[in-house]
Amino acid sequence: MSTVFFLLIQFTILAYALVGGVFLAFSDFIMRSLALTGGYGGVEAMQVINREVFRWVFMALFLGLAAVSLVIAGYGAFVLSGPAGTLIMLAGIVYLVGCFGVTVFFNVPMNEALAGMEMSSDSTRDYWLQTYVPRWTFWNSVRTIACALSAALLLFGLLWMMQTQAQTA
């Protein structure tokens, strides 16, 4: 394995874990805290969060990992062989489907719907408490698990590959 790819895998393990940590915070206590504001405060806070998430650090990691995951999945599938290649390929696929895909098809549409709502209306508060918070949190938890699983698969794939190389050396 090239030094560049070895370093890319190490960086990606850390990045998967960082993005998963952000998602974990939302699923564990941020959404619950916002829901406890009685609706209006939570709606306003989430609308601001959804606008601010486009700042460069998180979005660069999130979107960059989608591209890197394609590279990693391809490398695992076409360059590597055996269990290490399978684990590395699966790490990329799990992130692409379970994190990036879930974001695009579930969380973002809910964020866009919430962004277009009037903060102080009863229908917005009802949507927020009855629909948005439970569904968004569920899909966010899926993203959390996908990131953790991707990091673990990539780590185990790297360890397997290193052990195999050490045995053949």
LUMGUBA-998801 format. One line per field, with one value per residue (C-alpha): residue in three letters; residue number from 1; z, y, x. Coordinates in steps of 0.2 Angstrom, whole numbers, plus 5000, padded with zeros to 4 digits. Layout:
N
rest (ALA/...);
nr (NUM/...);
Z (Z/...);
Y (Y/...);
X (X/...);
***
This chain:
169
rest (MET/SER/THR/VAL/PHE/PHE/LEU/LEU/ILE/GLN/PHE/THR/ILE/LEU/ALA/TYR/ALA/LEU/VAL/GLY/GLY/VAL/PHE/LEU/ALA/PHE/SER/ASP/PHE/ILE/MET/ARG/SER/LEU/ALA/LEU/THR/GLY/GLY/TYR/GLY/GLY/VAL/GLU/ALA/MET/GLN/VAL/ILE/ASN/ARG/GLU/VAL/PHE/ARG/TRP/VAL/PHE/MET/ALA/LEU/PHE/LEU/GLY/LEU/ALA/ALA/VAL/SER/LEU/VAL/ILE/ALA/GLY/TYR/GLY/ALA/PHE/VAL/LEU/SER/GLY/PRO/ALA/GLY/THR/LEU/ILE/MET/LEU/ALA/GLY/ILE/VAL/TYR/LEU/VAL/GLY/CYS/PHE/GLY/VAL/THR/VAL/PHE/PHE/ASN/VAL/PRO/MET/ASN/GLU/ALA/LEU/ALA/GLY/MET/GLU/MET/SER/SER/ASP/SER/THR/ARG/ASP/TYR/TRP/LEU/GLN/THR/TYR/VAL/PRO/ARG/TRP/THR/PHE/TRP/ASN/SER/VAL/ARG/THR/ILE/ALA/CYS/ALA/LEU/SER/ALA/ALA/LEU/LEU/LEU/PHE/GLY/LEU/LEU/TRP/MET/MET/GLN/THR/GLN/ALA/GLN/THR/ALA);
nr (1/2/3/4/5/6/7/8/9/10/11/12/13/14/15/16/17/18/19/20/21/22/23/24/25/26/27/28/29/30/31/32/33/34/35/36/37/38/39/40/41/42/43/44/45/46/47/48/49/50/51/52/53/54/55/56/57/58/59/60/61/62/63/64/65/66/67/68/69/70/71/72/73/74/75/76/77/78/79/80/81/82/83/84/85/86/87/88/89/90/91/92/93/94/95/96/97/98/99/100/101/102/103/104/105/106/107/108/109/110/111/112/113/114/115/116/117/118/119/120/121/122/123/124/125/126/127/128/129/130/131/132/133/134/135/136/137/138/139/140/141/142/143/144/145/146/147/148/149/150/151/152/153/154/155/156/157/158/159/160/161/162/163/164/165/166/167/168/169);
Z (5000/4996/5009/5002/5004/5021/5027/5018/5027/5044/5041/5035/5051/5061/5050/5050/5069/5070/5059/5069/5085/5079/5074/5091/5100/5091/5093/5111/5119/5107/5099/5115/5123/5108/5110/5128/5123/5120/5101/5096/5103/5096/5079/5078/5085/5072/5058/5063/5065/5047/5040/5049/5045/5028/5036/5029/5043/5045/5027/5020/5031/5027/5008/5007/5015/5002/4988/4999/5002/4984/4982/4997/4991/4974/4981/4993/4979/4964/4971/4987/4990/5004/5020/5021/5004/5008/5025/5017/5003/5015/5025/5010/5005/5023/5024/5006/5009/5028/5031/5015/5007/5022/5024/5006/5006/5023/5034/5021/5015/5033/5036/5020/5025/5042/5035/5025/5040/5051/5068/5078/5070/5080/5064/5064/5083/5080/5065/5075/5090/5082/5066/5064/5080/5081/5062/5060/5076/5070/5053/5062/5073/5058/5052/5068/5067/5049/5053/5068/5058/5044/5055/5063/5046/5040/5055/5055/5037/5039/5054/5044/5029/5040/5049/5032/5026/5042/5040/5022/5025);
Y (5000/5017/5030/5042/5029/5023/5042/5044/5029/5036/5053/5046/5035/5051/5061/5048/5048/5067/5069/5055/5064/5079/5068/5059/5076/5080/5063/5062/5079/5094/5089/5084/5101/5110/5101/5105/5124/5122/5123/5140/5142/5125/5129/5146/5138/5123/5135/5145/5129/5123/5139/5139/5121/5127/5135/5127/5116/5104/5105/5102/5086/5080/5083/5079/5062/5058/5060/5051/5037/5034/5032/5021/5010/5008/5005/4992/4984/4984/4986/4976/4958/4947/4953/4969/4975/4970/4979/4995/4994/4992/5007/5018/5011/5013/5031/5035/5026/5028/5045/5055/5047/5048/5066/5070/5060/5062/5076/5090/5089/5090/5105/5114/5111/5118/5133/5139/5138/5153/5151/5157/5147/5133/5122/5124/5120/5104/5099/5103/5092/5078/5076/5085/5081/5062/5059/5070/5063/5045/5048/5058/5042/5032/5044/5043/5024/5024/5035/5025/5009/5016/5021/5004/4995/5006/5003/4984/4984/4994/4983/4967/4973/4978/4961/4952/4962/4959/4940/4940/4950);
X (5000/5006/5011/4998/4984/4990/4989/4972/4964/4971/4964/4947/4945/4947/4936/4922/4923/4923/4907/4899/4903/4893/4878/4879/4878/4862/4854/4859/4855/4854/4837/4830/4835/4828/4812/4811/4810/4791/4793/4796/4813/4818/4812/4821/4837/4836/4833/4849/4859/4853/4859/4875/4880/4886/4901/4917/4924/4909/4903/4921/4923/4905/4906/4925/4921/4908/4922/4935/4923/4921/4940/4941/4927/4935/4952/4945/4935/4948/4965/4965/4960/4953/4945/4955/4949/4931/4931/4938/4926/4912/4918/4916/4899/4892/4897/4890/4873/4871/4877/4878/4863/4852/4857/4852/4836/4829/4837/4839/4821/4815/4827/4821/4803/4806/4816/4800/4789/4783/4791/4777/4762/4754/4756/4774/4775/4765/4776/4791/4786/4776/4785/4802/4810/4807/4810/4825/4833/4829/4838/4852/4855/4856/4870/4878/4879/4884/4899/4904/4903/4913/4927/4927/4927/4940/4951/4949/4952/4968/4974/4970/4980/4995/4994/4994/5008/5018/5015/5021/5037);
***
